[in-house]
Every structure is written in structure tokens, then in C-alpha cells.
Amino acid sequence: MAFFLASAFLLVLQTYAAPPEFVKAGFGITLDPMDFDPGRPVNGSGDVASSPPPGTSKRAPHSIIIGVRKGGTRALLEMLDIHPEVAAAATEVHFFDWDENYAKGFEWYRELMPYSYPHQITVEKTPGYFTSALAPERICAMNSSIKLLLILRDPAERVISDYTQVYFNRLENHKPVQAIENLLVRNGALNIRYKAIQRSLYDVHMRNWLRHFPLEQIHIVDGDALIRDPLPELQRVERFLNLPPRIVSSNFYFNQTKGFYCIRSDGRERCLHESKGRPHPAVNSTVLQQLRSYLQEHNRTFFRLVKRTFDWQ
Ligand code: A3P
């Protein structure tokens, strides 16, 4: 807890020290703070501001990382962007779950994609799609054969990560924060209306997707495995997307300070933004147990739905 508070304090200091454009980008009033993802691909392929290199064009995404929020979506997109035949979108679009965006039409959506060469595939990520009631049907209406990527991690860990992101966002916005136990428990029982818990009911959301897409069209990336050892997960994604194998072990190195793998590509080394891989608070063990046992039945249903199991506690 002390470590968590100390890091929160440091973060507040960093925020005050951040250049104005960072603060502005981070707290745009149109975005729910939960939706803001400050990390972005840095190899240039997704830079919407630069003038188009000759021979490139904008095309609708061939694949979308649909979530789950805090599952490791940013890590997956950036690691996939190592591949020379991948052009990753620089920004989240929220095209299919925000009516005002959807009303602008597919042409508008395509314009938000990066310029790409004919031999490349375009990939975008919008983590909110997995839990969106509208996204599956709308994505299907745009392209019923699109390849979907879903990265999931232990759903209880995901709840804590979700809480941690909101906690830091609220600190940065000078809003009051609560201990996680106060959100997880109401009147002595698990607060199953807490959004962070609802987003971790993977079976509920998956059912919605399977109404519109066959299971074979949704590749699930094991987010816990991606943290431990990214290469095998990326190789599976390459196969799913029919990409030639180009991502290799030397594209990753473990950064002791960050405690996570970072990326080495095009002669440069980079780690994810500091908001990725933050320390989590210690959660009261009884409350954590309550949460885990509530999620267990949902996890079992999810395993049946996707015909696969995961190593979740
Ligand atoms: P935490 O910050 O809670 O640890 P998303 O990009 O979907 O918001 O997911 C964020 C999560 O990605 C982080 O959650 C972190 O655990 C995970 N992650 C996976 N690989 C990572 C990496 N190489 N560097 C940093 N975070 C990584």
C-alpha cells in the first residue's frame, strides 16, 4: 500500500511537471478518462499527421483489437506494429460504439486509419468494443469477414488494473479517490454493479460477439502469457493474420526497472508509456476471495464458449 501511495504521489508530481500538450492530450473533455490511452505506436506507420508516402493509401482495418480494456491492448498493438507488413492506427476510434461517430459513415472511419502500403494490413485497437452492446453488430455490418483480436488477462487482475487506472485518472483530475474495497463491497456483499467487475464477465460479452462472428474469426491472446513472454503470443497472432513470420526474440528485451518486456525494432528501443504496468494496490484477501469466487462460474462458462481454458485463479 505504501508503495502504491508513493507511486501515486510521484505521478501527481510528474503530471504537474508534464508539458501542457501532454496534459491537454490526456484530459480531453470529450473522453471518459477510462477511455483515454496515452500510449501510441512510435514507428511512424500510424502517424495520421504526416503527409502520405508515395504508394500508400488509407484503408479500413483488416483487423481490430476489440479489447479487453486493461488486457494489454496497447502492448499487443505496439508489438504487432514491429511487423513490416502491419500498419497500426495511432488513435482509438470508438467508431462503432459512439453513435455520433457511426453516423459519420465508413468513409470517415477509413480516413482515421494510417496510410499503408498495399502489402500491409491495417490494425486498430479500441478496447471498449469488447464490452459494447453495439460494436459486434456494427463491425459485422461493415465487414463480416474481418479478423478480430481479443486480449484477455485474469479477470480479477483486470478488475484491479481497471480500478488502478481510474484511481490515477481521478488523482490527476483532483477528484476524490476511494479504497478498492469500498467499491468492491456494498452492504457486506460483493458489489456486482461495479463497472470494473461487469467488464470482467467475459462470458457475457463473448456471447454478444458470437451472435455475429464465428469463434474462428476471434483470436484470443493470453494477456498474462504476453506479459511473461511476448514472442509465442505474437507468433500465434502472425499465423492468425496470415502474416509471414517476421517478429523474432531479439525484438524484445526485459527492462528490469519497468518490470516488463520492452520493444527493440528499427534500431530503437522503447518501453510502453508509464501508465502501462503500474503497481497495483494490495487488496484485502477476504474481498479478493469474494471477487474470485464470483468470477469463477463466469470463467467456466467462458471456457466452454471458446472451447479453451486459461490459467486464471
Ligand atoms: P497494468 O498497468 O495494470 O499492469 P491496456 O493497454 O489494455 O490498457 O492494458 C494495460 C496492461 O498491459 C497493463 O496493466 C500491463 O499489465 C499490461 N502489459 C502487457 N505487456 C506489457 C508491457 N510489455 N509493458 C507494459 N504493460 C504491459
Residues whose N, C-alpha, C, O or C-beta is under 5 A from the ligand:
A	BS01	A3P	V68 R69 K70 G71 G72 T73 R74 A75 S161 L226 I227 F260 Y261 C262 L272 S275 K276 G277 R278
